[in-house]
Amino acid sequence: MQNPSRSTFFDITSEQGLLRTSIAVTLFIATIGIAFGLASGSFSIVFDGVYSLVDASMSGLSLMVVRLITAHATSLQMSRKLRERFTMGFWHLEPMVLALNGILLSGVAIYALINAISSLLQGGRHLEFGIAMVYAVLTVIACVTIAVVEARANRQLRSDFVAMDVKGWVMSASITAALLIAFCFG
């Protein structure tokens, strides 16, 4: 018999289950990104892994806010002190988390741009294109798959957090697809 709490942990029909699934896949992609990046000598792939780590941390923060909002809505799981302090709920945290997510991901992208310009000015780096292309293909497939699954599920959920996560997956897929194209030309 399957443990019911385990079967709902990655439930893609709920907001929290989607965010948990996203975090798990993001951590996996980040890990292989950093490993493949170091193996191939590609700072771009290492950046992709770091970008995924930042994205996973923001998804984790989103999941915490979703739990707070849900707990406040039911008010059974929340302490009396928190209910008294946040009488209007935790809805105001949602736009703050979304803004912080955008700022952090933009900051990481700007850092990568600066690093890429520096690398170009120094003549570039030697890298193993075969390893880099394997990583890029696997990551694009994973990112597009998760983006499609989340977008379909969010048609019913209509969650701003899931919508932002879908945009993050599309951005990750786009960045990696651009890397794949560059590796093909390389």
Backbone hydrogen bonds, N-H to C=O, Kabsch-Sander energy under -0.5 kcal/mol:
donor,donor_aa,acceptor,acceptor_aa,energy
7,S,3,N,-1.8
8,T,4,P,-1.3
9,F,5,S,-0.7
9,F,6,R,-0.5
10,F,6,R,-0.7
11,D,8,T,-1.4
12,I,10,F,-0.6
14,S,11,D,-1.4
18,L,14,S,-2.5
19,L,15,E,-2.3
20,R,16,Q,-2.4
21,T,17,G,-2.4
22,S,18,L,-2.7
23,I,19,L,-2.4
24,A,20,R,-2.4
25,V,21,T,-2.6
26,T,22,S,-2.7
27,L,23,I,-2.7
28,F,24,A,-1.9
29,I,25,V,-2.7
30,A,26,T,-2.8
31,T,27,L,-2.3
32,I,28,F,-2.5
33,G,29,I,-2.5
34,I,30,A,-2.5
35,A,31,T,-2.2
36,F,32,I,-3.2
37,G,33,G,-2.5
38,L,34,I,-2.3
39,A,35,A,-2.3
40,S,36,F,-2.6
41,G,37,G,-1.4
42,S,37,G,-1.5
43,F,41,G,-0.6
46,V,42,S,-1.7
47,F,43,F,-3.0
48,D,44,S,-2.0
49,G,45,I,-2.1
50,V,46,V,-2.4
51,Y,47,F,-3.2
52,S,48,D,-1.9
53,L,49,G,-1.9
54,V,50,V,-2.4
55,D,51,Y,-2.4
56,A,52,S,-2.6
57,S,53,L,-2.3
58,M,54,V,-2.1
59,S,55,D,-2.1
60,G,56,A,-2.2
61,L,57,S,-2.0
62,S,58,M,-2.4
63,L,59,S,-2.4
64,M,60,G,-2.0
65,V,61,L,-2.2
66,V,62,S,-2.6
67,R,63,L,-2.2
68,L,64,M,-2.2
69,I,65,V,-2.8
70,T,66,V,-2.7
71,A,67,R,-3.0
72,H,68,L,-2.5
73,A,69,I,-2.2
74,T,70,T,-1.9
75,S,71,A,-2.6
83,R,79,S,-2.1
84,E,80,R,-2.3
85,R,81,K,-2.2
86,F,82,L,-2.5
87,T,84,E,-0.6
87,T,85,R,-0.5
89,G,86,F,-1.5
93,L,90,F,-1.9
94,E,90,F,-0.5
94,E,91,W,-1.0
96,M,92,H,-0.8
97,V,93,L,-2.6
98,L,94,E,-2.3
99,A,95,P,-2.3
100,L,96,M,-2.6
101,N,97,V,-2.5
102,G,98,L,-2.1
103,I,99,A,-2.4
104,L,100,L,-2.7
105,L,101,N,-2.5
106,S,102,G,-2.1
107,G,103,I,-2.4
108,V,104,L,-2.4
109,A,105,L,-2.0
110,I,106,S,-2.5
111,Y,107,G,-2.3
112,A,108,V,-2.1
113,L,109,A,-2.1
114,I,110,I,-2.4
115,N,111,Y,-2.5
116,A,112,A,-2.7
117,I,113,L,-2.4
118,S,114,I,-2.2
119,S,115,N,-2.3
120,L,116,A,-2.5
121,L,117,I,-2.4
122,Q,118,S,-1.2
123,G,120,L,-1.4
124,G,119,S,-3.0
128,E,40,S,-2.1
129,F,127,L,-0.9
132,A,128,E,-1.8
133,M,129,F,-2.7
134,V,130,G,-2.0
135,Y,131,I,-2.1
136,A,132,A,-2.4
137,V,133,M,-2.4
138,L,134,V,-2.3
139,T,135,Y,-2.6
140,V,136,A,-2.5
141,I,137,V,-2.1
142,A,138,L,-2.2
143,C,139,T,-2.9
144,V,140,V,-2.6
145,T,141,I,-2.2
146,I,142,A,-2.4
147,A,143,C,-2.3
148,V,144,V,-2.4
149,V,145,T,-2.5
150,E,146,I,-2.7
151,A,147,A,-2.5
152,R,148,V,-2.4
153,A,149,V,-2.1
154,N,150,E,-2.4
155,R,151,A,-0.7
155,R,152,R,-0.8
156,Q,153,A,-1.0
157,L,153,A,-1.7
158,R,154,N,-2.5
163,A,159,S,-2.2
164,M,160,D,-2.4
165,D,161,F,-2.2
166,V,162,V,-2.7
167,K,163,A,-2.0
168,G,164,M,-2.0
169,W,165,D,-2.3
170,V,166,V,-2.6
171,M,167,K,-2.6
172,S,168,G,-2.6
173,A,169,W,-2.7
174,S,170,V,-2.4
175,I,171,M,-2.7
176,T,172,S,-2.4
177,A,173,A,-2.5
178,A,174,S,-2.3
179,L,175,I,-1.9
180,L,176,T,-2.5
181,I,177,A,-2.4
182,A,178,A,-2.3
183,F,179,L,-2.9
184,C,180,L,-2.4
185,F,181,I,-2.0
186,G,182,A,-2.1
